[in-house]
Amino acid sequence: MKFINGVTNYDEWRDHAKDYETYKQRMAVISEMLAKKERGEKLTFADEVRLVGQVVVSALTGKLEDFYSVSTSVLMNPCCQARARMDGCICKECYAANNVSRFGTLAQALETNYLILNNFIISPEAWETLAIPSINGKARTESHGDTASVVCAINHTRIVASHSWLVFGTWTKNLTHYKPVFEAEGKPDNMIFIASSPMTNIQMEIPEPMRPYVDHRFTVCEEEFAKAHGIQINCGTWKQDKLDHKCKNCMRCYDRFNTEFDIWELKK
Ligand code: SF4
């Protein structure tokens, strides 16, 4: 199976990056729980806590310096892979896919996170045991991927709700995955829910049932397009800005009182 941006065959590639002890330990726990699930056995709270113990929280760099995130692998995500083949879609030049293909331990962390978050619905009480560091009171979900399923959306929502002292930026192109959990459990007050437009220069259409939940719509556009259409680039990574081109110096997307709906980022 073909993947994107240099990783031409993920299964083959990860075969020679499999030898990390911690990765093997995480996979052993996940395999044990998947077998239990297949036998139709309900996971106990202790099982859930063991699974949460295998989730890797990433310390971010670059634009997201000083942020920590719970993410899953774009290389395993069928939604991301389908978009990566679409002309005009920003996923064709996915920075996360590039990073994952360069750093084996990151790839493995996102892979085991993907397996946990997409296969098991974990209780909020078990998610409370996940340690998420923070320097600035903010955190991210899916800084390196996207929500691949309704199950993943339930888990992300519960992670956010169970860490109420942090404000999370939750970007997604798959808005409707969150509909069942928002309807059943509510959207957490500490979640900033951001519709991430898949196409360059085109603001995504927000499905009607999701409109009440979306705090911002984030769209990447080209400089020429912005000039031609009088678009004000308001993302703090804008090069002409005096800021340090990092989220920590802008925080527009993490400010619960920011009422700007549309955020435009200049394509790099
Ligand atoms: S608007 Fe600010 S907080 Fe949002 S992505 Fe851009 S730099 Fe980061």
Residues whose N, C-alpha, C, O or C-beta is under 5 A from the ligand:
A	BS01	SF4	N234 C235 G236 T237 K246 C247 C250 M251 R252 C253
